[in-house]
Amino acid sequence: MNVSRREYYFNTSAGYVTTPEISKLLGLSFSVRGSAVINVGAITTDPTDIRPGDENVELRVVIENSGEAAAKDIEATLLLNGKFTPSWSGTDRSYLGRLNSGGEGEASFHLDLADNVKSGSHRIPLQIKYKDITGKEYEVMREITILVKPKPDFEIVSFYTEPGNVSAGDTGVKLHVRIRNTGSENAESVSVRITGEAEVPFTFDVKSDFVGNLQMGNEGEAVLKFDVKNNIESKVYPLGIEIRCTGDRNLGDDNVYIVDKEIRVEVSSSSSSGRLPVPGFEVLFSLIALIFALVVLEWRRKGV
């Protein structure tokens, strides 16, 4: 008995099955669900060069979604330490919203740098929270690196006056102020200047002095000169000290830096030269001397 059969052939290059009588196209469809992948891109600051003590520094960070699905409700938060702090409330966080696959956005932060931040590269953790399109929450940790440039800084090592006891009416008082460069960069053209002298009873003949260049760790002295007004209260008076310099030009730093300090000068009730700051005392003393002289003359005239 002859049994008929039908032969089938699979055309691998065309992607369909054929028989001698019929050919049909076979198709497959399926859904692939990807996920968002959040990364950090370019990082910029304004100003470009940031240094210890800078305030309200804008930090811009590009956030990228390199995954195959969208991410929404994206929020980035800098995990700061004591060397970096938010310029005001909430400036350590930035909300980006939604990023589709392949999209990017920019997170903006505002920071203050402490005066004692060391120069060099600093790594700051960046926490990024987001949701996928179904509302499931995710959290990833990334890291950004910023460069802090060096700068000079100063402290007042000591100060003293000549004479040691300052009194009302004193003139030509010398104020010696010794400073040290405690910064991370050499300082050029350092000068010391008195500020706020209108608030104290001193008149400065020499209110500023040039110290010169101070390398890191080195000290220098400024000598200022003032007179003390008469009839003033005996107490300790605060004096503002402004230390001004330029950066190390060998490092390309032409910035001008100003450091404000304060010292306190005590004025006593009796003069170091023996003068008494009592109103009208000189007139009274002269009158007493004149009366005494007249009495002596009268005694002599009478032969006493």
C-alpha beads as a LAMMPS data file, in Angstrom:
LAMMPS data file: protein, C-alpha beads

304 atoms
303 bonds

1 atom types
1 bond types

-500.0 500.0 xlo xhi
-500.0 500.0 ylo yhi
-500.0 500.0 zlo zhi

Masses

1 110.0

Atoms # bond

1 1 1 0.000 0.000 0.000
2 1 1 1.368 3.305 -0.958
3 1 1 1.235 5.927 1.738
4 1 1 1.529 9.489 0.628
5 1 1 3.649 11.802 2.694
6 1 1 4.277 15.500 2.771
7 1 1 7.769 16.816 3.200
8 1 1 8.530 20.034 5.068
9 1 1 11.556 22.225 4.658
10 1 1 12.813 25.010 6.969
11 1 1 14.438 27.898 5.181
12 1 1 16.963 29.190 7.739
13 1 1 17.917 32.250 5.764
14 1 1 14.358 33.389 5.148
15 1 1 12.967 32.455 8.548
16 1 1 9.868 30.470 7.476
17 1 1 8.707 26.876 6.844
18 1 1 7.846 25.664 3.367
19 1 1 6.245 22.664 1.772
20 1 1 6.062 21.960 -1.878
21 1 1 2.470 23.284 -1.891
22 1 1 2.412 26.065 0.764
23 1 1 4.601 28.543 2.558
24 1 1 3.664 30.514 5.718
25 1 1 5.522 33.259 7.676
26 1 1 5.912 32.464 11.355
27 1 1 6.323 35.448 13.816
28 1 1 7.307 35.627 17.500
29 1 1 6.580 38.553 19.861
30 1 1 7.761 39.041 23.447
31 1 1 8.144 41.879 26.017
32 1 1 11.473 42.722 27.633
33 1 1 11.292 44.863 30.816
34 1 1 14.570 46.694 31.524
35 1 1 15.612 48.761 34.532
36 1 1 16.985 52.234 35.144
37 1 1 20.711 52.641 35.839
38 1 1 21.582 55.963 37.493
39 1 1 25.141 57.292 37.261
40 1 1 27.038 60.539 37.784
41 1 1 28.468 62.506 34.861
42 1 1 30.289 65.835 34.666
43 1 1 30.874 67.911 37.816
44 1 1 31.390 71.696 37.766
45 1 1 31.658 74.431 40.415
46 1 1 31.072 78.173 40.462
47 1 1 33.572 79.663 41.085
48 1 1 35.794 77.299 39.157
49 1 1 38.573 77.481 41.759
50 1 1 37.251 76.903 45.269
51 1 1 39.317 77.485 48.388
52 1 1 39.010 77.056 52.166
53 1 1 36.503 79.460 53.673
54 1 1 34.548 80.014 50.438
55 1 1 30.804 80.430 50.899
56 1 1 27.803 79.800 48.661
57 1 1 29.780 77.678 46.201
58 1 1 27.471 76.273 43.531
59 1 1 28.110 72.609 42.755
60 1 1 26.486 71.192 39.609
61 1 1 26.361 67.434 39.007
62 1 1 25.051 65.751 35.852
63 1 1 22.847 62.723 36.653
64 1 1 22.501 60.147 33.848
65 1 1 20.068 57.300 33.264
66 1 1 22.029 54.759 31.229
67 1 1 19.509 51.964 31.781
68 1 1 16.714 50.589 29.577
69 1 1 13.773 51.978 31.533
70 1 1 12.629 55.339 32.850
71 1 1 13.167 56.528 36.411
72 1 1 10.965 59.043 38.184
73 1 1 10.940 61.115 41.392
74 1 1 14.732 61.288 41.319
75 1 1 16.250 63.099 44.304
76 1 1 19.991 63.512 44.970
77 1 1 21.424 64.304 48.419
78 1 1 25.027 65.115 49.337
79 1 1 26.136 63.393 52.549
80 1 1 28.277 66.199 53.952
81 1 1 30.711 66.263 56.862
82 1 1 31.797 69.181 59.030
83 1 1 34.219 70.526 56.402
84 1 1 31.390 71.136 53.925
85 1 1 27.983 72.430 54.993
86 1 1 24.826 73.578 53.150
87 1 1 24.847 77.302 52.438
88 1 1 21.275 77.404 53.705
89 1 1 18.573 74.893 54.520
90 1 1 18.021 72.274 51.837
91 1 1 20.893 73.199 49.546
92 1 1 22.442 69.763 50.058
93 1 1 19.475 68.201 48.181
94 1 1 18.325 68.502 44.572
95 1 1 15.150 67.161 42.914
96 1 1 15.369 66.126 39.258
97 1 1 12.007 64.436 38.593
98 1 1 11.901 61.949 35.680
99 1 1 14.688 60.702 33.436
100 1 1 13.861 58.479 30.497
101 1 1 16.256 55.851 29.233
102 1 1 19.370 57.610 27.930
103 1 1 18.329 60.918 29.495
104 1 1 20.268 63.188 31.812
105 1 1 19.592 66.095 34.165
106 1 1 21.568 68.450 36.373
107 1 1 21.481 68.506 40.168
108 1 1 22.471 71.815 41.789
109 1 1 23.783 72.302 45.334
110 1 1 25.162 75.279 47.331
111 1 1 27.920 74.681 49.884
112 1 1 30.085 76.528 52.405
113 1 1 33.668 75.390 53.017
114 1 1 35.234 75.515 56.459
115 1 1 38.326 77.685 56.924
116 1 1 40.407 74.654 57.891
117 1 1 39.555 72.472 54.886
118 1 1 42.777 70.989 53.547
119 1 1 43.684 71.666 49.961
120 1 1 43.467 68.756 47.528
121 1 1 40.798 66.336 46.284
122 1 1 37.796 65.629 48.472
123 1 1 35.313 62.815 47.907
124 1 1 31.701 63.413 48.888
125 1 1 29.123 60.577 48.947
126 1 1 26.011 61.216 46.842
127 1 1 22.781 59.398 47.710
128 1 1 20.278 59.072 44.848
129 1 1 16.720 57.895 45.427
130 1 1 14.236 57.172 42.612
131 1 1 11.259 55.035 41.540
132 1 1 10.653 52.859 38.507
133 1 1 7.492 53.220 36.389
134 1 1 5.591 50.838 38.700
135 1 1 6.384 52.953 41.763
136 1 1 8.990 50.654 43.277
137 1 1 11.595 52.635 45.211
138 1 1 15.357 52.360 44.749
139 1 1 18.429 53.896 46.372
140 1 1 21.962 53.969 44.975
141 1 1 25.169 55.487 46.339
142 1 1 27.554 57.347 44.088
143 1 1 30.557 59.573 44.803
144 1 1 31.711 62.930 43.511
145 1 1 35.201 64.438 43.759
146 1 1 35.925 68.162 44.064
147 1 1 39.277 69.939 44.150
148 1 1 40.004 72.525 46.850
149 1 1 42.821 74.886 45.931
150 1 1 45.326 76.120 48.572
151 1 1 45.323 79.619 50.040
152 1 1 47.137 81.611 52.747
153 1 1 45.601 82.022 56.187
154 1 1 46.749 83.817 59.323
155 1 1 46.615 83.829 63.084
156 1 1 47.782 86.451 65.572
157 1 1 50.609 84.903 67.563
158 1 1 51.013 87.750 70.059
159 1 1 50.727 91.511 70.541
160 1 1 51.946 94.091 73.045
161 1 1 52.111 97.849 73.502
162 1 1 54.915 100.304 74.300
163 1 1 54.471 101.451 77.048
164 1 1 53.037 98.318 78.577
165 1 1 50.390 100.275 80.543
166 1 1 48.241 102.420 78.255
167 1 1 46.437 105.373 79.864
168 1 1 44.179 108.222 78.848
169 1 1 46.131 111.015 77.214
170 1 1 49.113 108.838 76.217
171 1 1 50.725 109.734 72.915
172 1 1 52.946 107.779 70.558
173 1 1 51.843 104.383 71.844
174 1 1 53.323 101.602 69.714
175 1 1 51.292 98.451 69.056
176 1 1 53.311 95.398 67.989
177 1 1 51.272 92.661 66.270
178 1 1 52.950 89.354 65.402
179 1 1 51.226 87.102 62.838
180 1 1 51.851 83.628 61.370
181 1 1 50.895 82.186 57.978
182 1 1 48.905 79.084 58.947
183 1 1 47.523 78.471 55.462
184 1 1 48.348 75.970 52.745
185 1 1 50.036 78.464 50.423
186 1 1 52.788 81.083 50.608
187 1 1 51.562 84.661 51.041
188 1 1 52.934 87.684 49.196
189 1 1 52.738 91.402 50.051
190 1 1 51.321 90.837 53.519
191 1 1 50.106 93.926 55.376
192 1 1 48.351 94.563 58.692
193 1 1 45.784 97.319 59.123
194 1 1 43.625 98.630 61.967
195 1 1 39.876 98.670 61.231
196 1 1 36.939 100.117 63.123
197 1 1 39.093 102.709 64.918
198 1 1 36.118 105.086 65.106
199 1 1 34.648 102.850 67.807
200 1 1 37.657 103.172 70.132
201 1 1 39.206 106.288 71.740
202 1 1 42.459 105.983 69.810
203 1 1 43.820 108.200 67.061
204 1 1 46.205 106.292 64.813
205 1 1 49.247 108.030 63.414
206 1 1 50.301 104.743 61.768
207 1 1 47.266 102.529 61.143
208 1 1 48.861 100.025 58.723
209 1 1 52.229 98.364 58.262
210 1 1 53.795 96.263 55.502
211 1 1 55.094 92.861 56.628
212 1 1 56.303 91.432 53.289
213 1 1 56.163 87.848 52.046
214 1 1 55.425 85.025 54.472
215 1 1 55.947 81.412 53.545
216 1 1 53.782 78.730 55.114
217 1 1 54.494 78.540 58.850
218 1 1 56.581 81.728 58.943
219 1 1 55.936 84.741 61.185
220 1 1 56.175 88.485 60.732
221 1 1 55.533 91.608 62.824
222 1 1 53.673 94.834 62.150
223 1 1 54.167 97.983 64.258
224 1 1 51.308 100.491 64.524
225 1 1 51.185 103.784 66.396
226 1 1 48.369 105.683 68.107
227 1 1 47.439 108.352 70.654
228 1 1 44.890 107.850 73.407
229 1 1 42.161 110.420 73.875
230 1 1 41.733 112.234 77.185
231 1 1 38.895 111.726 79.641
232 1 1 37.992 108.191 78.594
233 1 1 36.663 105.261 80.551
234 1 1 39.194 102.794 81.893
235 1 1 38.408 99.435 80.297
236 1 1 39.441 96.951 77.604
237 1 1 38.818 98.187 74.057
238 1 1 38.500 95.808 71.052
239 1 1 40.544 96.611 67.962
240 1 1 39.810 95.133 64.549
241 1 1 42.867 93.802 62.716
242 1 1 42.752 93.266 58.943
243 1 1 45.485 91.079 57.429
244 1 1 45.698 91.432 53.659
245 1 1 47.875 89.579 51.133
246 1 1 48.003 88.141 47.633
247 1 1 48.420 84.490 46.770
248 1 1 51.539 82.707 45.564
249 1 1 52.143 83.982 42.043
250 1 1 54.450 81.035 41.391
251 1 1 51.294 78.911 41.582
252 1 1 49.352 81.318 39.382
253 1 1 47.337 82.644 42.322
254 1 1 46.742 86.388 41.906
255 1 1 43.814 86.531 44.312
256 1 1 43.701 89.054 47.149
257 1 1 42.908 87.516 50.538
258 1 1 41.627 89.378 53.610
259 1 1 41.579 87.844 57.083
260 1 1 39.819 89.721 59.896
261 1 1 40.970 89.283 63.490
262 1 1 40.499 91.134 66.775
263 1 1 42.733 92.101 69.677
264 1 1 41.837 93.831 72.959
265 1 1 43.848 96.740 74.383
266 1 1 43.388 97.744 78.016
267 1 1 43.412 101.380 79.053
268 1 1 44.175 102.010 82.750
269 1 1 43.084 104.924 84.927
270 1 1 46.598 106.260 85.587
271 1 1 49.082 107.335 82.967
272 1 1 52.357 105.476 82.506
273 1 1 54.115 108.869 82.519
274 1 1 52.587 109.999 85.809
275 1 1 49.751 112.152 84.385
276 1 1 46.380 111.900 86.069
277 1 1 43.467 111.825 83.625
278 1 1 41.240 113.950 85.922
279 1 1 39.331 116.755 84.149
280 1 1 40.858 120.159 85.061
281 1 1 43.587 118.643 87.225
282 1 1 46.371 120.629 85.529
283 1 1 44.542 123.920 86.170
284 1 1 43.853 122.996 89.790
285 1 1 47.481 121.986 90.350
286 1 1 48.705 125.313 88.892
287 1 1 46.317 127.259 91.105
288 1 1 47.520 125.435 94.242
289 1 1 51.152 126.077 93.274
290 1 1 50.424 129.773 92.755
291 1 1 48.722 130.099 96.154
292 1 1 51.610 128.295 97.837
293 1 1 54.109 130.627 96.158
294 1 1 52.170 133.716 97.304
295 1 1 52.034 132.408 100.868
296 1 1 55.800 131.817 100.874
297 1 1 56.431 135.351 99.595
298 1 1 54.183 136.823 102.262
299 1 1 56.023 134.900 104.959
300 1 1 59.348 136.202 103.730
301 1 1 58.042 139.772 103.551
302 1 1 56.941 139.616 107.148
303 1 1 60.215 137.992 108.139
304 1 1 58.603 134.868 109.443

Bonds

1 1 1 2
2 1 2 3
3 1 3 4
4 1 4 5
5 1 5 6
6 1 6 7
7 1 7 8
8 1 8 9
9 1 9 10
10 1 10 11
11 1 11 12
12 1 12 13
13 1 13 14
14 1 14 15
15 1 15 16
16 1 16 17
17 1 17 18
18 1 18 19
19 1 19 20
20 1 20 21
21 1 21 22
22 1 22 23
23 1 23 24
24 1 24 25
25 1 25 26
26 1 26 27
27 1 27 28
28 1 28 29
29 1 29 30
30 1 30 31
31 1 31 32
32 1 32 33
33 1 33 34
34 1 34 35
35 1 35 36
36 1 36 37
37 1 37 38
38 1 38 39
39 1 39 40
40 1 40 41
41 1 41 42
42 1 42 43
43 1 43 44
44 1 44 45
45 1 45 46
46 1 46 47
47 1 47 48
48 1 48 49
49 1 49 50
50 1 50 51
51 1 51 52
52 1 52 53
53 1 53 54
54 1 54 55
55 1 55 56
56 1 56 57
57 1 57 58
58 1 58 59
59 1 59 60
60 1 60 61
61 1 61 62
62 1 62 63
63 1 63 64
64 1 64 65
65 1 65 66
66 1 66 67
67 1 67 68
68 1 68 69
69 1 69 70
70 1 70 71
71 1 71 72
72 1 72 73
73 1 73 74
74 1 74 75
75 1 75 76
76 1 76 77
77 1 77 78
78 1 78 79
79 1 79 80
80 1 80 81
81 1 81 82
82 1 82 83
83 1 83 84
84 1 84 85
85 1 85 86
86 1 86 87
87 1 87 88
88 1 88 89
89 1 89 90
90 1 90 91
91 1 91 92
92 1 92 93
93 1 93 94
94 1 94 95
95 1 95 96
96 1 96 97
97 1 97 98
98 1 98 99
99 1 99 100
100 1 100 101
101 1 101 102
102 1 102 103
103 1 103 104
104 1 104 105
105 1 105 106
106 1 106 107
107 1 107 108
108 1 108 109
109 1 109 110
110 1 110 111
111 1 111 112
112 1 112 113
113 1 113 114
114 1 114 115
115 1 115 116
116 1 116 117
117 1 117 118
118 1 118 119
119 1 119 120
120 1 120 121
121 1 121 122
122 1 122 123
123 1 123 124
124 1 124 125
125 1 125 126
126 1 126 127
127 1 127 128
128 1 128 129
129 1 129 130
130 1 130 131
131 1 131 132
132 1 132 133
133 1 133 134
134 1 134 135
135 1 135 136
136 1 136 137
137 1 137 138
138 1 138 139
139 1 139 140
140 1 140 141
141 1 141 142
142 1 142 143
143 1 143 144
144 1 144 145
145 1 145 146
146 1 146 147
147 1 147 148
148 1 148 149
149 1 149 150
150 1 150 151
151 1 151 152
152 1 152 153
153 1 153 154
154 1 154 155
155 1 155 156
156 1 156 157
157 1 157 158
158 1 158 159
159 1 159 160
160 1 160 161
161 1 161 162
162 1 162 163
163 1 163 164
164 1 164 165
165 1 165 166
166 1 166 167
167 1 167 168
168 1 168 169
169 1 169 170
170 1 170 171
171 1 171 172
172 1 172 173
173 1 173 174
174 1 174 175
175 1 175 176
176 1 176 177
177 1 177 178
178 1 178 179
179 1 179 180
180 1 180 181
181 1 181 182
182 1 182 183
183 1 183 184
184 1 184 185
185 1 185 186
186 1 186 187
187 1 187 188
188 1 188 189
189 1 189 190
190 1 190 191
191 1 191 192
192 1 192 193
193 1 193 194
194 1 194 195
195 1 195 196
196 1 196 197
197 1 197 198
198 1 198 199
199 1 199 200
200 1 200 201
201 1 201 202
202 1 202 203
203 1 203 204
204 1 204 205
205 1 205 206
206 1 206 207
207 1 207 208
208 1 208 209
209 1 209 210
210 1 210 211
211 1 211 212
212 1 212 213
213 1 213 214
214 1 214 215
215 1 215 216
216 1 216 217
217 1 217 218
218 1 218 219
219 1 219 220
220 1 220 221
221 1 221 222
222 1 222 223
223 1 223 224
224 1 224 225
225 1 225 226
226 1 226 227
227 1 227 228
228 1 228 229
229 1 229 230
230 1 230 231
231 1 231 232
232 1 232 233
233 1 233 234
234 1 234 235
235 1 235 236
236 1 236 237
237 1 237 238
238 1 238 239
239 1 239 240
240 1 240 241
241 1 241 242
242 1 242 243
243 1 243 244
244 1 244 245
245 1 245 246
246 1 246 247
247 1 247 248
248 1 248 249
249 1 249 250
250 1 250 251
251 1 251 252
252 1 252 253
253 1 253 254
254 1 254 255
255 1 255 256
256 1 256 257
257 1 257 258
258 1 258 259
259 1 259 260
260 1 260 261
261 1 261 262
262 1 262 263
263 1 263 264
264 1 264 265
265 1 265 266
266 1 266 267
267 1 267 268
268 1 268 269
269 1 269 270
270 1 270 271
271 1 271 272
272 1 272 273
273 1 273 274
274 1 274 275
275 1 275 276
276 1 276 277
277 1 277 278
278 1 278 279
279 1 279 280
280 1 280 281
281 1 281 282
282 1 282 283
283 1 283 284
284 1 284 285
285 1 285 286
286 1 286 287
287 1 287 288
288 1 288 289
289 1 289 290
290 1 290 291
291 1 291 292
292 1 292 293
293 1 293 294
294 1 294 295
295 1 295 296
296 1 296 297
297 1 297 298
298 1 298 299
299 1 299 300
300 1 300 301
301 1 301 302
302 1 302 303
303 1 303 304
